[in-house]
Amino acid sequence: MAKRISFPEEKSLFTKFSIRFLVFAKIAVLWKIAFPFALNSIRYYLWLGFIKALLMEKIAIFPGSFDPFTIGHESIVRRAAGIFDRIIIMVGHNTNKKSYFPLEKRVKWIREVFEFDNNISVEVHDGLTVDFCKKVGARYILRGLRTSADFEFERAIAQVNKQMYPEIETVFLLTIPEHTPVNSTIVRDIIMHGGDASRFLPRNFTMNGFKPGITEQSETDSTDTPGTPSKQ
């Protein structure tokens, strides 16, 4: 024979059921209200991220000592200008390293080359390239490759930069064949010995500034003897 449930027990079961029903009902109502809001929020942030990605400038840093800046350097920058929104030529300034041409002249000459290019600028930095990238919000480092030896060297640097700044990417561009033998060391040696290096320099370089005997130390005294140029 089935056990008869007393009235107090029935009342207790009904109360428990009612409470649970109300809880589930409230959850259902809240879910009905909250789900569309949550879905819209997710959509909003996804679209916001997409729009930011579209609007975010692709800034590339082209670092180097550029002692001096050659036609090979110019070619790399101009070709990359069609890939990136903005290119910053970062002239590295190392106080412990002697340069043949004064920093001020190197910066001036490069700015003259890109005088009418609004998306190309020149800045000076004394320190790590990745620190400069963080400072200006750049996510790309631009490098030119002339030979396989260049690649091995640049790859090692790129990997170290990636470890220090995971968001950075190094982009390599191959030099055009006729620029393969051109580098700053060769051009600098030609100038040091009084040769005509104009064919290896950008067209609108002010050649009057390229005079043998002009060094960082002799900028204020043109009679000083130039020191041995550093290899780069």
Backbone as a chain_set.jsonl record, in Angstrom:
{"seq": "MAKRISFPEEKSLFTKFSIRFLVFAKIAVLWKIAFPFALNSIRYYLWLGFIKALLMEKIAIFPGSFDPFTIGHESIVRRAAGIFDRIIIMVGHNTNKKSYFPLEKRVKWIREVFEFDNNISVEVHDGLTVDFCKKVGARYILRGLRTSADFEFERAIAQVNKQMYPEIETVFLLTIPEHTPVNSTIVRDIIMHGGDASRFLPRNFTMNGFKPGITEQSETDSTDTPGTPSKQ", "coords": {"N": [[0.846, -1.191, 0.0], [0.603, 2.229, -0.9], [2.361, 4.907, 0.625], [0.757, 7.467, 2.354], [1.03, 10.919, 1.79], [1.437, 13.452, 4.093], [-0.253, 16.568, 4.847], [1.492, 18.724, 5.72], [3.924, 17.8, 4.611], [3.286, 17.791, 1.915], [2.935, 20.498, 1.555], [5.526, 21.39, 2.043], [6.983, 20.186, -0.074], [5.723, 21.399, -2.231], [6.442, 24.035, -1.788], [9.244, 23.915, -2.107], [9.344, 23.124, -4.802], [8.113, 25.32, -5.984], [9.917, 27.364, -5.394], [12.193, 26.504, -6.801], [11.129, 26.535, -9.362], [10.621, 29.267, -9.699], [13.226, 30.232, -9.56], [14.405, 29.04, -11.839], [12.756, 30.205, -13.72], [13.404, 32.902, -13.474], [16.066, 32.771, -14.242], [15.719, 31.997, -16.893], [14.409, 34.239, -17.917], [16.342, 36.22, -17.481], [18.384, 35.157, -19.073], [17.197, 35.35, -21.553], [17.182, 38.074, -21.836], [19.862, 38.774, -21.426], [21.384, 37.247, -23.243], [21.103, 38.194, -26.0], [22.288, 40.703, -25.585], [24.876, 40.003, -24.748], [25.701, 38.678, -27.037], [25.625, 40.746, -28.9], [27.586, 42.355, -27.785], [29.851, 40.786, -28.134], [29.92, 40.715, -30.91], [30.343, 43.432, -31.348], [32.916, 43.916, -30.249], [34.401, 42.239, -31.875], [34.044, 43.418, -34.388], [35.128, 45.885, -33.764], [37.801, 45.21, -33.324], [38.399, 44.355, -35.894], [38.044, 46.697, -37.371], [39.994, 48.307, -36.189], [42.249, 46.924, -36.983], [42.141, 47.428, -39.691], [42.401, 50.183, -39.755], [44.777, 50.663, -38.446], [48.0, 51.89, -38.741], [50.5, 50.609, -40.862], [53.561, 50.545, -39.9], [56.929, 50.694, -40.719], [60.312, 50.194, -39.757], [63.406, 51.244, -40.904], [66.433, 50.486, -40.174], [69.846, 51.612, -39.645], [73.326, 52.629, -39.981], [74.075, 54.078, -42.142], [76.384, 55.21, -43.527], [77.924, 56.099, -46.026], [74.463, 56.842, -47.029], [73.218, 54.867, -49.598], [72.484, 54.137, -53.136], [71.414, 51.648, -53.077], [70.188, 51.478, -50.566], [68.248, 53.473, -50.915], [66.684, 52.347, -52.953], [65.557, 50.099, -51.667], [63.944, 51.34, -49.719], [62.137, 52.87, -51.286], [60.81, 50.892, -52.746], [59.612, 49.519, -50.677], [57.856, 51.394, -49.801], [55.457, 51.114, -51.075], [54.346, 49.028, -49.79], [54.081, 49.471, -47.064], [52.361, 51.744, -44.805], [53.747, 53.782, -43.643], [57.166, 54.656, -43.463], [59.958, 54.732, -41.413], [63.111, 55.907, -41.447], [65.626, 54.911, -39.544], [68.32, 56.32, -38.228], [71.035, 55.042, -36.792], [72.746, 55.982, -33.875], [75.726, 55.622, -32.48], [77.677, 56.313, -29.878], [80.047, 55.167, -29.187], [81.166, 54.294, -31.46], [83.048, 55.186, -34.22], [82.193, 57.285, -36.86], [82.46, 58.025, -40.367], [81.184, 60.087, -41.752], [79.594, 62.946, -40.364], [76.867, 62.712, -38.036], [74.759, 64.593, -38.274], [74.973, 65.418, -40.931], [74.497, 63.058, -42.333], [71.828, 62.558, -41.676], [70.656, 64.869, -42.754], [71.246, 64.584, -45.516], [69.804, 62.246, -46.168], [67.202, 63.055, -45.655], [66.913, 64.949, -47.64], [66.822, 63.33, -49.883], [64.316, 62.099, -49.681], [62.565, 64.191, -49.676], [60.1, 64.913, -50.815], [58.437, 62.861, -50.209], [55.852, 62.017, -48.386], [55.242, 59.907, -46.693], [57.583, 58.928, -45.746], [60.052, 59.233, -43.365], [62.801, 60.533, -41.372], [64.678, 59.649, -38.574], [66.665, 59.852, -35.569], [68.274, 57.494, -33.458], [69.575, 56.267, -30.442], [70.338, 53.372, -29.337], [68.635, 50.2, -28.775], [67.048, 48.739, -31.609], [64.516, 47.566, -31.365], [63.487, 48.879, -29.17], [63.087, 51.402, -30.18], [61.132, 50.794, -32.05], [58.986, 50.105, -30.377], [58.572, 52.582, -29.223], [57.617, 54.212, -31.331], [55.481, 52.784, -32.202], [55.772, 50.839, -34.175], [55.515, 47.826, -36.082], [57.064, 46.442, -37.776], [60.264, 45.615, -39.11], [62.383, 46.677, -41.542], [64.568, 45.234, -43.873], [67.313, 44.973, -46.141], [68.563, 42.582, -48.46], [71.548, 41.465, -49.864], [73.23, 39.309, -50.409], [73.613, 35.727, -49.749], [75.055, 35.516, -47.44], [74.386, 37.853, -46.137], [71.763, 37.216, -45.471], [72.012, 35.139, -43.547], [73.22, 36.516, -41.47], [71.332, 38.575, -40.96], [69.104, 37.071, -40.321], [69.73, 35.947, -37.844], [69.794, 38.251, -36.24], [67.14, 39.072, -36.543], [65.767, 37.005, -35.259], [66.594, 37.317, -32.618], [65.546, 39.866, -32.109], [62.844, 39.233, -32.278], [62.493, 37.67, -30.031], [62.888, 39.545, -28.037], [60.888, 41.346, -28.577], [57.999, 40.226, -29.185], [55.882, 41.03, -30.892], [57.0, 42.103, -33.126], [57.913, 41.994, -36.59], [60.226, 40.982, -39.025], [60.922, 42.143, -42.196], [62.175, 41.155, -45.247], [63.742, 42.436, -48.138], [64.952, 41.756, -51.336], [67.851, 43.057, -52.883], [68.025, 44.829, -56.004], [69.589, 43.379, -58.915], [71.698, 45.042, -60.022], [72.453, 46.533, -57.862], [73.636, 44.879, -56.09], [76.528, 44.67, -55.603], [76.976, 47.024, -54.241], [77.746, 48.757, -51.322], [77.906, 50.516, -48.151], [80.516, 50.607, -47.142], [82.254, 50.25, -49.36], [81.528, 52.467, -50.95], [82.186, 54.511, -49.207], [84.969, 54.203, -49.031], [85.709, 54.859, -51.633], [85.031, 57.56, -51.692], [86.697, 58.52, -49.665], [89.193, 58.327, -50.832], [89.087, 60.217, -52.751], [87.654, 59.599, -55.047], [85.046, 59.397, -57.605], [81.968, 58.883, -56.487], [79.394, 59.192, -57.245], [77.687, 57.66, -58.856], [76.872, 55.674, -57.218], [75.3, 56.776, -55.356], [72.238, 58.366, -54.207], [70.37, 60.339, -56.581], [69.764, 63.068, -55.985], [71.569, 63.793, -54.038], [73.594, 66.118, -52.295], [76.487, 66.694, -53.62], [78.563, 68.343, -52.893], [78.9, 68.091, -50.239], [80.243, 65.775, -49.828], [83.249, 65.404, -49.102], [86.566, 64.332, -49.021], [88.131, 63.792, -45.909], [86.356, 64.822, -44.126], [85.154, 64.211, -41.064], [83.57, 62.987, -38.039], [85.036, 64.153, -35.974], [86.443, 66.132, -37.285], [84.604, 67.965, -38.042], [84.394, 70.467, -36.896], [86.893, 71.347, -37.318], [88.388, 71.526, -40.177], [90.93, 70.882, -40.936], [91.882, 68.646, -39.728], [93.14, 65.288, -39.84], [91.466, 62.609, -41.405], [90.168, 59.725, -39.708], [90.511, 56.12, -39.739], [87.882, 54.593, -41.432], [85.025, 52.992, -39.969], [84.108, 49.586, -40.395], [81.149, 48.462, -41.924]], "CA": [[0.0, 0.0, 0.0], [1.401, 3.453, -0.998], [2.336, 5.75, 1.821], [0.043, 8.722, 2.156], [1.825, 12.084, 2.164], [0.677, 14.361, 4.942], [-0.402, 17.936, 4.345], [2.732, 19.508, 5.887], [4.925, 17.339, 3.65], [2.859, 18.299, 0.612], [3.21, 21.935, 1.544], [6.987, 21.569, 1.943], [7.377, 19.832, -1.437], [5.207, 22.442, -3.12], [7.266, 25.236, -1.584], [10.534, 23.667, -2.754], [9.126, 23.133, -6.245], [7.809, 26.699, -6.383], [11.166, 28.14, -5.336], [13.028, 26.083, -7.932], [10.491, 27.019, -10.59], [10.856, 30.71, -9.783], [14.652, 30.431, -9.863], [14.604, 28.716, -13.254], [12.032, 31.201, -14.517], [14.214, 34.121, -13.47], [17.243, 32.503, -15.079], [15.272, 32.008, -18.288], [14.136, 35.631, -18.295], [17.637, 36.908, -17.553], [19.097, 34.636, -20.236], [16.557, 35.913, -22.741], [17.596, 39.476, -21.934], [21.322, 38.908, -21.441], [22.028, 36.585, -24.378], [21.278, 39.117, -27.138], [23.244, 41.749, -25.204], [26.21, 39.402, -24.789], [26.012, 38.409, -28.439], [25.924, 42.039, -29.53], [28.874, 42.813, -27.256], [30.885, 40.006, -28.822], [29.98, 41.226, -32.28], [30.914, 44.786, -31.3], [34.366, 43.844, -30.05], [34.99, 41.628, -33.073], [34.068, 44.461, -35.417], [36.071, 46.91, -33.32], [39.136, 44.699, -33.619], [38.568, 44.33, -37.348], [38.208, 48.086, -37.822], [41.31, 48.753, -35.726], [43.253, 46.297, -37.843], [42.107, 48.116, -40.976], [42.839, 51.565, -39.612], [46.101, 50.742, -37.853], [49.074, 52.146, -39.695], [51.595, 49.641, -40.955], [54.788, 51.332, -39.824], [58.164, 49.911, -40.808], [61.551, 50.877, -39.408], [64.56, 50.852, -41.719], [67.556, 50.932, -39.352], [71.202, 51.512, -40.176], [74.18, 53.794, -39.726], [74.013, 54.823, -43.414], [77.618, 56.001, -43.556], [76.755, 56.947, -46.279], [73.238, 56.286, -47.598], [73.529, 54.535, -50.993], [71.344, 53.884, -54.023], [70.812, 50.393, -52.631], [69.279, 51.835, -49.473], [67.123, 54.216, -51.484], [65.841, 51.408, -53.694], [64.804, 49.297, -50.7], [62.921, 52.191, -49.091], [61.104, 53.247, -52.262], [60.018, 49.698, -53.057], [58.818, 49.181, -49.489], [56.849, 52.446, -49.593], [54.195, 50.621, -51.606], [53.887, 47.937, -48.927], [53.756, 50.003, -45.74], [51.744, 53.071, -44.763], [54.769, 54.75, -43.27], [58.505, 54.114, -43.234], [60.854, 55.608, -40.664], [64.522, 55.549, -41.588], [66.234, 55.129, -38.234], [69.775, 56.454, -38.294], [71.585, 54.66, -35.497], [73.84, 56.824, -33.377], [76.502, 54.919, -31.461], [78.755, 57.213, -29.446], [81.289, 54.401, -29.045], [81.601, 53.888, -32.797], [83.427, 56.352, -35.009], [81.637, 57.324, -38.21], [83.217, 58.88, -41.278], [80.38, 61.29, -41.98], [78.882, 63.39, -39.158], [75.468, 62.299, -37.922], [73.876, 65.646, -38.774], [75.01, 65.423, -42.397], [73.834, 61.847, -42.815], [70.384, 62.788, -41.541], [70.289, 65.917, -43.717], [71.294, 64.034, -46.874], [68.699, 61.295, -46.361], [65.959, 63.837, -45.721], [66.861, 65.578, -48.965], [66.445, 62.294, -50.854], [62.879, 61.818, -49.57], [61.957, 65.48, -49.345], [58.723, 65.009, -51.304], [57.733, 61.626, -49.86], [55.217, 62.306, -47.1], [55.159, 58.726, -45.837], [58.94, 58.504, -45.391], [60.688, 60.203, -42.478], [64.128, 60.165, -40.871], [64.866, 59.95, -37.158], [67.905, 59.355, -34.965], [68.048, 56.721, -32.236], [70.763, 55.707, -29.8], [69.875, 52.253, -28.521], [68.137, 49.028, -29.486], [66.029, 49.001, -32.631], [63.192, 47.163, -30.87], [63.007, 49.933, -28.27], [62.588, 52.47, -31.045], [59.876, 50.288, -32.623], [57.958, 50.256, -29.343], [58.356, 54.015, -29.014], [56.839, 54.811, -32.429], [54.357, 51.914, -32.535], [56.049, 50.083, -35.406], [55.461, 46.368, -35.946], [57.884, 45.83, -38.824], [61.631, 46.075, -39.349], [62.698, 46.472, -42.959], [65.982, 44.975, -44.13], [67.65, 44.597, -47.508], [69.498, 41.457, -48.569], [72.33, 41.448, -51.103], [73.808, 37.978, -50.61], [73.202, 34.71, -48.779], [75.738, 35.847, -46.178], [73.532, 38.869, -45.509], [70.585, 36.558, -44.918], [72.373, 34.435, -42.32], [73.469, 37.535, -40.446], [70.081, 39.264, -40.644], [68.182, 36.123, -39.698], [70.093, 35.848, -36.426], [69.339, 39.48, -35.587], [65.671, 39.058, -36.547], [65.311, 36.058, -34.245], [66.826, 37.95, -31.313], [64.547, 40.937, -31.991], [61.546, 38.59, -32.061], [62.448, 37.237, -28.637], [62.786, 40.736, -27.197], [59.626, 42.043, -28.886], [57.253, 39.212, -29.946], [54.971, 41.607, -31.884], [57.747, 42.634, -34.269], [58.193, 41.113, -37.724], [61.276, 41.496, -39.901], [60.584, 41.957, -43.611], [63.372, 41.222, -46.081], [63.617, 42.706, -49.569], [66.192, 41.51, -52.076], [68.307, 44.187, -53.689], [68.004, 44.555, -57.439], [70.907, 42.852, -59.297], [72.746, 46.046, -60.238], [72.859, 47.124, -56.583], [74.217, 43.837, -55.239], [77.89, 44.945, -55.117], [77.073, 48.343, -53.604], [77.53, 48.883, -49.883], [78.431, 51.766, -47.592], [81.971, 50.531, -46.963], [82.898, 50.487, -50.657], [81.272, 53.858, -51.339], [82.959, 55.356, -48.298], [86.382, 54.117, -49.421], [85.869, 55.634, -52.876], [84.992, 58.982, -51.321], [87.89, 58.815, -48.864], [90.356, 58.435, -51.71], [88.856, 61.267, -53.738], [87.014, 59.092, -56.26], [83.682, 59.841, -57.904], [81.026, 57.854, -56.038], [78.042, 59.678, -57.542], [76.854, 56.61, -59.46], [76.418, 54.783, -56.147], [74.55, 57.596, -54.406], [70.976, 58.895, -54.745], [70.572, 61.415, -57.563], [69.703, 64.429, -55.456], [72.525, 64.043, -52.961], [74.427, 67.296, -52.495], [77.843, 66.15, -53.68], [79.526, 69.252, -52.268], [79.109, 67.677, -48.854], [81.101, 64.602, -49.787], [84.642, 65.795, -49.297], [87.493, 63.535, -48.22], [88.694, 64.5, -44.775], [85.299, 65.264, -43.219], [84.796, 63.177, -40.093], [82.841, 63.518, -36.883], [85.932, 64.981, -35.196], [86.931, 67.262, -38.061], [83.478, 68.809, -38.446], [84.671, 71.829, -36.453], [88.238, 71.708, -37.755], [88.522, 70.824, -41.449], [92.327, 70.556, -41.213], [92.236, 67.383, -39.08], [93.274, 64.137, -40.728], [90.393, 61.647, -41.135], [90.573, 58.437, -39.174], [90.128, 54.953, -40.527], [86.43, 54.399, -41.318], [84.603, 51.729, -39.384], [83.49, 48.671, -41.35], [79.734, 48.219, -41.646]], "C": [[0.887, 1.248, 0.0], [1.229, 4.303, 0.236], [1.658, 7.073, 1.504], [0.901, 9.877, 2.644], [0.948, 13.039, 2.938], [0.655, 15.763, 4.348], [0.859, 18.777, 4.543], [3.806, 19.109, 4.882], [4.594, 17.836, 2.251], [3.176, 19.783, 0.481], [4.704, 22.209, 1.368], [7.477, 21.266, 0.528], [6.937, 20.9, -2.427], [6.057, 23.708, -3.019], [8.614, 25.093, -2.29], [10.408, 23.737, -4.277], [8.895, 24.552, -6.749], [9.073, 27.55, -6.421], [12.055, 27.805, -6.531], [12.464, 26.601, -9.257], [10.749, 28.51, -10.784], [12.311, 31.021, -10.145], [14.916, 30.174, -11.338], [13.92, 29.729, -14.161], [12.824, 32.503, -14.608], [15.453, 33.964, -14.349], [16.874, 32.572, -16.556], [15.027, 33.431, -18.777], [15.439, 36.403, -18.463], [18.431, 36.465, -18.782], [18.538, 35.23, -21.527], [16.973, 37.363, -22.949], [19.101, 39.587, -22.174], [21.962, 38.326, -22.699], [22.176, 37.51, -25.583], [22.297, 40.216, -26.839], [24.679, 41.22, -25.288], [26.647, 39.15, -26.232], [26.385, 39.696, -29.169], [27.27, 42.586, -29.067], [30.026, 42.097, -27.952], [31.054, 40.5, -30.251], [30.652, 42.595, -32.325], [32.435, 44.727, -31.186], [35.075, 43.188, -31.231], [35.107, 42.654, -34.192], [35.059, 45.557, -35.063], [37.506, 46.483, -33.611], [39.425, 44.697, -35.104], [38.82, 45.734, -37.887], [39.569, 48.63, -37.41], [42.414, 48.195, -36.606], [43.318, 46.991, -39.199], [42.707, 49.512, -40.883], [44.257, 51.699, -39.082], [47.171, 50.913, -38.932], [50.095, 51.014, -39.678], [52.895, 50.438, -41.043], [55.994, 50.406, -39.837], [59.356, 50.788, -40.455], [62.671, 50.332, -40.289], [65.807, 51.354, -40.989], [68.906, 50.777, -40.041], [72.022, 52.726, -39.785], [74.232, 54.688, -40.963], [75.194, 55.789, -43.555], [78.421, 55.709, -44.827], [75.55, 56.134, -46.757], [73.469, 56.08, -49.091], [72.265, 54.359, -51.843], [70.655, 52.572, -53.659], [69.817, 50.633, -51.514], [68.028, 52.529, -50.019], [66.148, 53.283, -52.197], [64.967, 50.58, -52.756], [63.655, 50.113, -50.11], [61.793, 52.513, -50.066], [60.235, 52.052, -52.636], [59.11, 49.322, -51.89], [57.717, 50.2, -49.23], [55.481, 52.032, -50.124], [53.597, 49.503, -50.77], [53.382, 48.463, -47.587], [53.123, 51.391, -45.843], [52.78, 54.146, -44.475], [56.087, 54.037, -43.027], [59.334, 55.16, -42.5], [62.278, 55.093, -40.834], [65.207, 55.92, -40.279], [67.75, 55.152, -38.367], [70.327, 56.165, -36.903], [72.764, 55.532, -35.114], [74.524, 56.111, -32.225], [77.699, 55.78, -31.088], [80.093, 56.497, -29.308], [81.863, 53.971, -30.393], [81.866, 55.119, -33.648], [82.863, 56.239, -36.422], [82.445, 58.277, -39.069], [82.486, 60.195, -41.525], [79.626, 61.661, -40.711], [77.403, 63.001, -39.197], [74.526, 63.322, -38.542], [73.824, 65.659, -40.298], [74.308, 64.202, -42.963], [72.316, 62.024, -42.775], [69.907, 63.794, -42.584], [70.236, 65.361, -45.134], [70.117, 63.101, -47.143], [67.365, 62.035, -46.461], [65.811, 64.535, -47.06], [66.402, 64.583, -50.026], [64.933, 62.089, -50.868], [62.086, 63.076, -49.201], [60.486, 65.558, -49.721], [57.923, 63.73, -51.049], [57.153, 61.775, -48.456], [55.177, 61.113, -46.151], [56.531, 58.181, -45.44], [59.587, 59.603, -44.548], [62.015, 59.657, -41.968], [64.237, 60.585, -39.411], [66.158, 59.316, -36.66], [67.57, 58.602, -33.685], [69.364, 56.156, -31.739], [70.304, 54.599, -28.863], [69.39, 51.11, -29.387], [67.032, 49.408, -30.47], [64.631, 48.662, -32.126], [62.619, 48.205, -29.91], [62.441, 51.107, -29.068], [61.256, 52.064, -31.669], [58.726, 50.445, -31.629], [57.578, 51.723, -29.172], [57.434, 54.618, -30.07], [55.654, 53.947, -32.849], [54.535, 51.139, -33.821], [56.03, 48.588, -35.126], [56.354, 45.663, -36.969], [59.273, 46.464, -38.867], [61.981, 45.702, -40.782], [64.197, 46.277, -43.129], [66.176, 44.577, -45.59], [68.685, 43.486, -47.514], [70.207, 41.497, -49.915], [72.818, 40.044, -51.432], [73.258, 37.002, -49.573], [73.858, 34.958, -47.426], [74.949, 36.899, -45.41], [72.345, 38.215, -44.812], [70.9, 35.866, -43.601], [72.57, 35.414, -41.17], [72.164, 38.186, -39.996], [69.075, 38.342, -39.967], [68.459, 36.0, -38.204], [69.606, 37.073, -35.653], [67.815, 39.502, -35.475], [65.123, 38.136, -35.462], [65.493, 36.616, -32.837], [65.797, 39.057, -31.076], [63.165, 40.373, -31.673], [61.4, 38.134, -30.615], [62.276, 38.43, -27.7], [61.451, 41.453, -27.373], [58.792, 41.13, -29.785], [56.352, 39.774, -31.04], [55.687, 42.067, -33.153], [57.946, 41.569, -35.34], [59.272, 41.776, -38.58], [60.937, 41.14, -41.342], [61.849, 42.16, -44.443], [63.008, 41.523, -47.535], [64.971, 42.46, -50.224], [66.575, 42.756, -52.865], [68.199, 43.824, -55.166], [69.43, 44.194, -57.87], [72.008, 43.899, -59.423], [73.219, 46.716, -58.95], [73.545, 46.122, -55.661], [75.632, 44.158, -54.754], [78.035, 46.246, -54.335], [76.827, 48.237, -52.102], [78.237, 50.124, -49.362], [79.945, 51.761, -47.47], [82.706, 50.85, -48.257], [82.74, 51.943, -51.075], [82.099, 54.808, -50.477], [84.447, 55.361, -48.673], [86.657, 54.913, -50.697], [85.938, 57.122, -52.55], [86.243, 59.384, -50.556], [89.116, 59.064, -49.73], [90.126, 59.399, -52.871], [88.215, 60.812, -55.024], [85.608, 59.63, -56.432], [82.708, 58.715, -57.567], [79.586, 58.196, -56.393], [77.136, 58.598, -58.112], [76.301, 55.651, -58.408], [75.572, 55.505, -55.098], [73.239, 58.068, -55.026], [71.211, 60.141, -55.589], [70.647, 62.798, -56.941], [70.558, 64.636, -54.211], [73.344, 65.282, -53.302], [75.885, 66.859, -52.45], [78.889, 67.061, -53.051], [79.822, 68.843, -50.827], [80.031, 66.494, -48.724], [82.535, 64.996, -50.114], [85.541, 64.919, -48.441], [88.069, 64.377, -47.095], [87.653, 64.99, -43.8], [84.907, 64.095, -42.323], [84.035, 63.819, -38.959], [83.74, 64.483, -36.107], [86.354, 66.229, -35.948], [85.828, 68.184, -38.543], [83.736, 70.263, -38.058], [86.049, 72.304, -36.876], [88.56, 70.927, -39.012], [89.956, 70.447, -41.758], [92.75, 69.248, -40.577], [92.302, 66.263, -40.099], [92.196, 63.126, -40.404], [90.942, 60.345, -40.601], [90.12, 57.319, -40.081], [88.647, 54.706, -40.359], [86.099, 53.046, -40.732], [83.91, 50.895, -40.435], [82.063, 48.393, -40.939], [79.155, 47.312, -42.695]], "O": [[1.82, 1.338, 0.798], [0.147, 4.414, 0.811], [1.961, 7.714, 0.497], [1.435, 9.844, 3.753], [-0.146, 13.394, 2.5], [1.444, 16.094, 3.463], [1.264, 19.484, 3.62], [4.519, 19.965, 4.359], [5.474, 18.246, 1.495], [3.625, 20.253, -0.564], [5.101, 23.125, 0.649], [8.298, 22.007, -0.012], [7.678, 21.261, -3.341], [6.351, 24.362, -4.02], [9.073, 26.007, -2.976], [11.248, 24.329, -4.955], [9.408, 24.943, -7.797], [9.282, 28.344, -7.338], [12.599, 28.694, -7.186], [13.199, 27.04, -10.142], [11.056, 28.96, -11.888], [12.596, 31.934, -10.92], [15.564, 30.976, -12.012], [14.429, 30.07, -15.229], [12.907, 33.123, -15.668], [15.84, 34.87, -15.087], [17.612, 33.129, -17.367], [15.387, 33.786, -19.899], [15.628, 37.134, -19.435], [19.068, 37.281, -19.449], [19.274, 35.564, -22.455], [17.102, 37.827, -24.082], [19.559, 40.375, -23.002], [22.971, 38.847, -23.175], [23.269, 37.608, -26.141], [23.07, 40.614, -27.71], [25.573, 41.881, -25.817], [27.8, 39.376, -26.599], [27.335, 39.73, -29.952], [28.003, 43.199, -29.843], [31.034, 42.706, -28.31], [32.17, 40.681, -30.738], [31.436, 42.881, -33.23], [33.151, 45.398, -31.928], [36.212, 43.537, -31.551], [36.137, 42.748, -34.858], [35.745, 46.096, -35.933], [38.322, 47.277, -34.08], [40.539, 44.995, -35.534], [39.685, 45.944, -38.738], [40.224, 49.33, -38.183], [43.38, 48.884, -36.936], [44.39, 47.131, -39.788], [43.414, 49.969, -41.781], [44.88, 52.747, -39.253], [47.22, 50.162, -39.906], [50.496, 50.531, -38.619], [53.275, 50.932, -42.104], [56.068, 49.454, -39.061], [59.406, 51.967, -40.805], [62.859, 49.121, -40.403], [66.2, 52.508, -41.156], [69.082, 49.92, -40.907], [71.483, 53.728, -39.316], [74.411, 55.901, -40.854], [75.024, 57.001, -43.681], [79.501, 55.125, -44.735], [75.61, 54.91, -46.873], [73.873, 57.013, -49.784], [71.142, 54.421, -51.343], [69.46, 52.403, -53.901], [68.728, 50.059, -51.51], [66.904, 52.211, -49.631], [64.933, 53.419, -52.058], [63.78, 50.384, -53.017], [62.528, 49.628, -50.015], [60.619, 52.435, -49.704], [59.028, 52.207, -52.823], [57.984, 48.866, -52.088], [56.754, 49.909, -48.521], [54.458, 52.545, -49.67], [52.468, 49.077, -51.013], [52.392, 47.972, -47.044], [53.316, 52.111, -46.822], [52.705, 55.263, -44.987], [56.12, 52.947, -42.456], [59.403, 56.319, -42.909], [62.603, 53.981, -40.417], [65.348, 57.098, -39.951], [68.38, 54.118, -38.593], [70.118, 56.931, -35.963], [73.661, 55.786, -35.919], [73.973, 56.008, -31.129], [78.621, 55.955, -31.884], [81.147, 57.132, -29.311], [82.927, 53.354, -30.452], [81.006, 55.99, -33.78], [83.038, 55.221, -37.093], [83.045, 59.225, -38.562], [83.085, 61.27, -41.51], [79.072, 60.785, -40.046], [76.781, 62.969, -40.259], [73.594, 62.954, -39.258], [72.767, 65.882, -40.888], [73.599, 64.301, -43.964], [71.615, 61.679, -43.726], [68.873, 63.591, -43.222], [69.29, 65.632, -45.873], [69.505, 63.154, -48.209], [66.505, 61.671, -47.263], [64.697, 64.693, -47.559], [65.681, 64.945, -50.956], [64.334, 61.924, -51.931], [61.073, 63.012, -48.505], [59.703, 66.2, -49.021], [56.847, 63.547, -51.619], [57.873, 61.671, -47.463], [55.089, 61.291, -44.936], [56.628, 57.098, -44.864], [59.659, 60.758, -44.967], [62.313, 58.472, -42.115], [63.93, 61.722, -39.053], [66.674, 58.37, -37.255], [66.696, 59.013, -32.921], [70.164, 55.632, -32.514], [69.925, 54.864, -27.722], [69.689, 51.047, -30.58], [66.202, 50.275, -30.198], [63.671, 49.377, -32.416], [61.404, 48.391, -29.846], [61.447, 51.72, -28.68], [60.353, 52.891, -31.803], [57.629, 50.865, -31.997], [56.406, 52.057, -28.999], [56.572, 55.437, -29.751], [54.902, 54.323, -33.747], [53.555, 50.814, -34.492], [56.471, 48.137, -34.069], [56.396, 44.434, -37.02], [59.434, 47.671, -38.689], [61.88, 44.539, -41.174], [64.999, 47.049, -42.603], [65.318, 43.932, -46.194], [69.579, 43.456, -46.668], [69.571, 41.554, -50.967], [72.821, 39.637, -52.594], [72.54, 37.387, -48.651], [73.28, 34.644, -46.385], [74.855, 36.845, -44.184], [71.966, 38.604, -43.707], [70.141, 35.99, -42.639], [72.14, 35.167, -40.043], [71.917, 38.333, -38.799], [68.285, 38.784, -39.134], [67.531, 35.955, -37.396], [69.074, 36.949, -34.55], [67.264, 39.898, -34.448], [64.123, 38.457, -34.819], [64.645, 36.411, -31.968], [65.242, 39.174, -29.983], [62.409, 40.959, -30.897], [60.313, 38.203, -30.043], [61.59, 38.329, -26.682], [60.945, 42.083, -26.445], [58.862, 41.239, -31.009], [56.075, 39.082, -32.02], [55.037, 42.387, -34.148], [58.126, 40.39, -35.033], [59.23, 42.982, -38.826], [60.696, 39.976, -41.664], [62.506, 43.197, -44.356], [62.078, 40.934, -48.087], [66.004, 42.903, -49.724], [65.719, 43.423, -53.445], [68.272, 42.651, -55.531], [70.388, 44.658, -57.253], [73.132, 43.67, -58.978], [74.253, 47.384, -58.936], [73.985, 46.482, -54.569], [75.92, 43.935, -53.578], [79.114, 46.537, -53.819], [75.813, 47.689, -51.67], [79.068, 50.711, -50.054], [80.59, 52.79, -47.67], [83.663, 51.624, -48.259], [83.703, 52.579, -51.502], [82.645, 55.793, -50.974], [85.099, 56.404, -48.632], [87.698, 55.556, -50.828], [86.79, 57.846, -53.064], [86.787, 60.466, -50.774], [89.965, 59.897, -49.41], [90.874, 59.399, -53.849], [88.221, 61.552, -56.008], [85.048, 60.241, -55.523], [82.635, 57.714, -58.28], [78.657, 57.559, -55.896], [75.929, 58.622, -57.872], [75.365, 54.9, -58.682], [75.18, 54.921, -54.088], [73.138, 58.162, -56.249], [72.142, 60.905, -55.337], [71.491, 63.609, -57.32], [70.303, 65.545, -53.422], [73.74, 65.477, -54.451], [76.451, 66.675, -51.372], [79.983, 66.608, -52.711], [80.858, 69.202, -50.267], [80.552, 66.224, -47.641], [82.968, 64.925, -51.264], [85.296, 64.778, -47.243], [88.449, 65.53, -47.299], [88.003, 65.522, -42.746], [84.377, 63.094, -42.805], [83.872, 65.039, -38.913], [83.269, 65.517, -35.632], [86.599, 67.27, -35.339], [86.07, 69.08, -39.352], [83.355, 71.182, -38.782], [86.355, 73.495, -36.811], [88.968, 69.769, -38.924], [90.2, 69.756, -42.746], [93.853, 68.768, -40.839], [91.598, 66.29, -41.108], [92.01, 62.798, -39.232], [92.029, 59.908, -40.978], [89.429, 57.548, -41.073], [88.181, 54.613, -39.223], [86.806, 52.066, -40.968], [83.197, 51.433, -41.282], [81.78, 48.123, -39.771], [77.969, 46.984, -42.641]]}, "num_chains": 1, "name": "protein.A"}
